[in-house]
Amino acid sequence: MTLRYVRPVSAAARLARRLSAFAVLMLLLGWLLYRFGTLQTPNFVALVLVAAALAALSVLLALAGLWRLWQVGAEGGVAALRALVLAALPLCVLAFAVLRYQDYPPLYEVASDPADAPDWIDTPLTAQKWLPRPPSRLAAQAGLQRAAYPELTVRRYDGALDRVYQVVMQVAAAQRLTITERRGLRHAQPELQLRNSLQAPAIIPVPSPRGVSPSAAEPLPAAPQKAPVPQPRPASAAAAIIPADVVNIQQPDDGEPEGVVRLQGVTRQRLLGLPFDLVIRLREEEETVLVDMRVASRFGPHDLGFSAAIAESFLDALDAELLGIAKNR
């Protein structure tokens, strides 16, 4: 008579594998909907917390399955190991957010000039839901910001306002900053010089017959009179003499002070896709141009340090594009 040993099965290990797989699927689907869909930040944060809670529960069940394997040799060791591997992703995302929350100051917006930060052209208004935040206090938190981000300062560039404006737009496109509002563009238009006079039409001489001097040449017979053919006239004299590619298009007066240009836009953090609003201000001062920036997260009382990272990345790229002629204010 053959005796067969029946190993017990760890239900905790199998449940741990299913829970961890569900947590990973929930996290990835939520990230796709948030990054490329219509899922809002508060809902995405709630989904990340739920996925991390399920992953933590699966870790506990996996450890229970491994304990049963050690004690009575119960089946489920492979399932428990798979659960631990799958649960690492949601838990790592949560740990990443927690570490940045602790390492960076409790700010949700920063400015290169906190005492005189540029105003919003169109104030961002978003429903905070369960992620409320206090009112803006940039001037009061200037010391806290400078201690945390000492390199976030106003930049000064030698050159004309229109030249710096063109470089700012190029760098903004390279940094994936979408500009949505503009003010003061009439100050950034290059000064074009129009031509003062028309060129005199060239006079083409009529050659004389061979061997006969012009004075001795017989007069040509008069040509028969013909009715003049009407020719189309240009809309204006300026349009006839000014090339189309150098016409200066005048911008309307939008009330911006003289020598000041403001650009407002939006961007998203590349990894997680968190949305941020921003304002870039250009101010002409004597023969230089000051460029400062304001960046704010849309949700919650903490930006996890991403606002300063966006501002510093843009300003550093602007310094490099302008050949390193920047001078800190």
ZATORLUM-818662 format. One line per field, with one value per residue (C-alpha): residue number from 0; residue in three letters; chain; x negated, y negated, z negated. Coordinates in steps of 0.05 Angstrom, whole numbers. Each point is the difference from the previous one (the first is absolute). Example, Ala and Ser with C-alpha at 12.3 -4.5 7.8 and 13.67 -1.06 7.14 Angstrom:
seq (0|1)
type (Ala|Ser)
mol (A|A)
x (-246|-27)
y (90|-69)
z (-156|13)
REM end
This chain:
seq (0|1|2|3|4|5|6|7|8|9|10|11|12|13|14|15|16|17|18|19|20|21|22|23|24|25|26|27|28|29|30|31|32|33|34|35|36|37|38|39|40|41|42|43|44|45|46|47|48|49|50|51|52|53|54|55|56|57|58|59|60|61|62|63|64|65|66|67|68|69|70|71|72|73|74|75|76|77|78|79|80|81|82|83|84|85|86|87|88|89|90|91|92|93|94|95|96|97|98|99|100|101|102|103|104|105|106|107|108|109|110|111|112|113|114|115|116|117|118|119|120|121|122|123|124|125|126|127|128|129|130|131|132|133|134|135|136|137|138|139|140|141|142|143|144|145|146|147|148|149|150|151|152|153|154|155|156|157|158|159|160|161|162|163|164|165|166|167|168|169|170|171|172|173|174|175|176|177|178|179|180|181|182|183|184|185|186|187|188|189|190|191|192|193|194|195|196|197|198|199|200|201|202|203|204|205|206|207|208|209|210|211|212|213|214|215|216|217|218|219|220|221|222|223|224|225|226|227|228|229|230|231|232|233|234|235|236|237|238|239|240|241|242|243|244|245|246|247|248|249|250|251|252|253|254|255|256|257|258|259|260|261|262|263|264|265|266|267|268|269|270|271|272|273|274|275|276|277|278|279|280|281|282|283|284|285|286|287|288|289|290|291|292|293|294|295|296|297|298|299|300|301|302|303|304|305|306|307|308|309|310|311|312|313|314|315|316|317|318|319|320|321|322|323|324|325|326|327|328)
type (Met|Thr|Leu|Arg|Tyr|Val|Arg|Pro|Val|Ser|Ala|Ala|Ala|Arg|Leu|Ala|Arg|Arg|Leu|Ser|Ala|Phe|Ala|Val|Leu|Met|Leu|Leu|Leu|Gly|Trp|Leu|Leu|Tyr|Arg|Phe|Gly|Thr|Leu|Gln|Thr|Pro|Asn|Phe|Val|Ala|Leu|Val|Leu|Val|Ala|Ala|Ala|Leu|Ala|Ala|Leu|Ser|Val|Leu|Leu|Ala|Leu|Ala|Gly|Leu|Trp|Arg|Leu|Trp|Gln|Val|Gly|Ala|Glu|Gly|Gly|Val|Ala|Ala|Leu|Arg|Ala|Leu|Val|Leu|Ala|Ala|Leu|Pro|Leu|Cys|Val|Leu|Ala|Phe|Ala|Val|Leu|Arg|Tyr|Gln|Asp|Tyr|Pro|Pro|Leu|Tyr|Glu|Val|Ala|Ser|Asp|Pro|Ala|Asp|Ala|Pro|Asp|Trp|Ile|Asp|Thr|Pro|Leu|Thr|Ala|Gln|Lys|Trp|Leu|Pro|Arg|Pro|Pro|Ser|Arg|Leu|Ala|Ala|Gln|Ala|Gly|Leu|Gln|Arg|Ala|Ala|Tyr|Pro|Glu|Leu|Thr|Val|Arg|Arg|Tyr|Asp|Gly|Ala|Leu|Asp|Arg|Val|Tyr|Gln|Val|Val|Met|Gln|Val|Ala|Ala|Ala|Gln|Arg|Leu|Thr|Ile|Thr|Glu|Arg|Arg|Gly|Leu|Arg|His|Ala|Gln|Pro|Glu|Leu|Gln|Leu|Arg|Asn|Ser|Leu|Gln|Ala|Pro|Ala|Ile|Ile|Pro|Val|Pro|Ser|Pro|Arg|Gly|Val|Ser|Pro|Ser|Ala|Ala|Glu|Pro|Leu|Pro|Ala|Ala|Pro|Gln|Lys|Ala|Pro|Val|Pro|Gln|Pro|Arg|Pro|Ala|Ser|Ala|Ala|Ala|Ala|Ile|Ile|Pro|Ala|Asp|Val|Val|Asn|Ile|Gln|Gln|Pro|Asp|Asp|Gly|Glu|Pro|Glu|Gly|Val|Val|Arg|Leu|Gln|Gly|Val|Thr|Arg|Gln|Arg|Leu|Leu|Gly|Leu|Pro|Phe|Asp|Leu|Val|Ile|Arg|Leu|Arg|Glu|Glu|Glu|Glu|Thr|Val|Leu|Val|Asp|Met|Arg|Val|Ala|Ser|Arg|Phe|Gly|Pro|His|Asp|Leu|Gly|Phe|Ser|Ala|Ala|Ile|Ala|Glu|Ser|Phe|Leu|Asp|Ala|Leu|Asp|Ala|Glu|Leu|Leu|Gly|Ile|Ala|Lys|Asn|Arg)
mol (A|A|A|A|A|A|A|A|A|A|A|A|A|A|A|A|A|A|A|A|A|A|A|A|A|A|A|A|A|A|A|A|A|A|A|A|A|A|A|A|A|A|A|A|A|A|A|A|A|A|A|A|A|A|A|A|A|A|A|A|A|A|A|A|A|A|A|A|A|A|A|A|A|A|A|A|A|A|A|A|A|A|A|A|A|A|A|A|A|A|A|A|A|A|A|A|A|A|A|A|A|A|A|A|A|A|A|A|A|A|A|A|A|A|A|A|A|A|A|A|A|A|A|A|A|A|A|A|A|A|A|A|A|A|A|A|A|A|A|A|A|A|A|A|A|A|A|A|A|A|A|A|A|A|A|A|A|A|A|A|A|A|A|A|A|A|A|A|A|A|A|A|A|A|A|A|A|A|A|A|A|A|A|A|A|A|A|A|A|A|A|A|A|A|A|A|A|A|A|A|A|A|A|A|A|A|A|A|A|A|A|A|A|A|A|A|A|A|A|A|A|A|A|A|A|A|A|A|A|A|A|A|A|A|A|A|A|A|A|A|A|A|A|A|A|A|A|A|A|A|A|A|A|A|A|A|A|A|A|A|A|A|A|A|A|A|A|A|A|A|A|A|A|A|A|A|A|A|A|A|A|A|A|A|A|A|A|A|A|A|A|A|A|A|A|A|A|A|A|A|A|A|A|A|A|A|A|A|A|A|A|A|A|A|A|A|A|A|A|A|A|A|A|A|A|A|A|A|A)
x (0|-30|5|3|-16|49|-30|45|13|-10|62|-34|-55|49|42|-63|-18|69|2|-68|17|64|-37|-51|55|38|-62|-19|70|9|-67|20|67|-34|-58|39|73|47|-15|-13|-56|42|30|-68|-30|57|-10|-75|16|50|-49|-55|47|18|-74|-16|54|-27|-69|29|36|-62|-41|54|-5|-76|8|47|-50|-55|43|39|-26|64|4|-1|-72|-3|66|-26|-64|39|45|-60|-29|65|15|-67|25|59|-40|-59|44|28|-69|-26|55|-8|-76|8|55|-49|-63|29|33|76|9|47|-28|-67|-25|-69|19|47|4|25|28|33|76|42|30|58|3|2|63|6|45|-45|49|-33|-69|11|-57|-10|0|-63|-54|-60|-27|8|-34|-57|-51|22|-5|-69|-26|26|-14|-57|-13|70|-14|18|-42|-29|-19|-36|39|65|67|22|-62|9|74|-15|-50|50|52|-50|-21|72|16|-61|19|72|31|65|11|75|2|-45|-1|-44|-21|-2|-62|-35|10|-66|-7|2|-26|44|-30|4|3|15|-57|-1|21|-58|-5|-17|-33|22|-61|-14|-7|-70|-48|44|-10|58|4|2|50|65|59|42|70|51|35|75|39|30|50|-34|9|20|-48|17|-25|-26|44|-49|-68|-29|26|-35|-69|0|-13|53|-49|-21|68|5|67|21|25|59|-12|20|-16|-68|-51|-54|-55|35|22|37|11|46|1|7|-45|0|-52|-29|1|66|34|18|27|-32|16|-54|-13|-63|-13|-50|-17|-44|-48|-49|-39|17|61|21|35|36|49|56|22|57|31|75|19|-19|-42|-66|-33|-51|-56|22|17|-72|-27|42|-21|-74|-1|30|-46|-62|19|12|-70|-31|39|-23|-73|-9|6|50|-14|37|37)
y (0|-67|-60|-68|-63|-56|-69|-55|-60|-71|-40|-63|6|8|-58|-42|12|-20|-63|-23|12|-39|-58|-4|2|-55|-44|7|-11|-61|-29|9|-34|-56|-11|7|-3|-42|27|-58|-5|11|63|25|-12|38|57|3|4|56|38|-8|24|62|12|-6|50|48|-5|21|59|20|0|44|48|4|13|58|26|-2|32|55|-2|-28|-15|-73|-21|-19|-38|-38|-20|-25|-40|-34|-18|-29|-38|-36|-47|-33|-3|-32|-54|-16|1|-47|-51|6|-11|-63|-25|5|-25|-63|-60|-4|-46|7|-58|-34|-63|-25|-67|17|-72|-24|62|-9|-1|52|-23|47|26|76|25|75|41|25|53|37|-32|-71|-50|-67|-67|-21|-29|-8|-63|31|64|-34|20|73|2|-32|49|59|-26|-50|5|-22|-74|-54|3|-62|2|-50|-15|-26|22|29|44|28|11|43|42|8|27|49|26|5|45|42|7|20|-62|-17|-75|-16|-76|-58|-73|-58|30|-70|-13|61|-19|-15|-71|4|-56|-14|-23|-75|-7|39|18|-40|41|20|-36|47|-38|15|19|-41|32|29|-52|-60|-47|-13|-72|18|56|-14|-6|62|-3|-15|61|3|-22|58|-1|9|67|-6|34|24|-46|22|-9|-51|-28|34|67|-9|-14|40|75|43|33|-65|-30|-17|25|-47|33|-30|-37|50|-46|32|-50|-26|50|59|65|55|71|50|74|70|61|71|37|51|62|-5|-51|-49|-66|-68|-72|-50|-73|-27|-75|-41|-70|-49|-37|-48|43|67|44|33|67|31|57|25|73|29|69|5|46|10|-39|31|3|54|-47|4|-74|-21|55|-26|-73|17|45|-55|-55|43|17|-74|-15|52|-25|-72|23|-8|-75|2|-38|14|-60)
z (0|24|-45|34|-38|16|-10|-27|45|-25|18|-25|52|57|-24|-7|73|24|-42|23|73|-8|-35|57|53|-37|-5|73|26|-45|23|74|-12|-39|49|65|-21|-43|-70|-47|-51|-64|30|22|-69|-31|49|-17|-74|10|44|-52|-55|40|13|-74|-16|52|-32|-67|31|39|-64|-33|59|-7|-74|15|50|-54|-54|35|72|27|75|19|-3|74|-5|-61|35|60|-45|-33|68|27|-64|5|56|-37|-64|35|30|-68|-33|54|-14|-76|4|43|-47|-58|36|32|-34|-4|61|58|41|8|34|19|-31|-59|-24|68|34|68|-2|36|66|-12|-71|-1|-33|-13|-45|-56|-24|-58|12|-27|-6|-36|37|36|-46|45|-35|-70|21|37|-53|1|76|2|-51|40|71|-3|76|18|14|51|63|34|74|44|63|27|-25|67|4|-70|13|61|-39|-57|48|29|-68|-23|59|-13|-74|19|-29|35|2|-3|-15|21|-22|22|67|31|-42|29|73|37|28|76|44|62|65|8|75|63|45|64|60|45|68|57|58|71|42|63|69|13|26|-13|-57|-47|22|74|-6|33|-47|-5|27|-53|-27|9|-60|-40|-56|-68|-32|-74|-48|-70|-55|-67|-61|-28|15|-61|22|67|-29|-66|5|-31|-47|-35|-14|-74|-26|-55|-64|-37|-65|-54|-59|-17|-27|47|12|-34|32|-37|24|-36|15|-26|-3|-29|-40|47|-44|-38|44|-56|30|-16|19|14|16|34|-4|41|-23|38|-44|34|48|-33|-8|-65|5|-60|-7|-44|-3|-40|-7|10|-57|-72|-50|23|69|-20|25|73|7|-15|45|59|-12|-8|61|43|-26|7|72|13|-27|45|61|-10|-1|-75|-1|-57|-64|-64|-26)
REM end
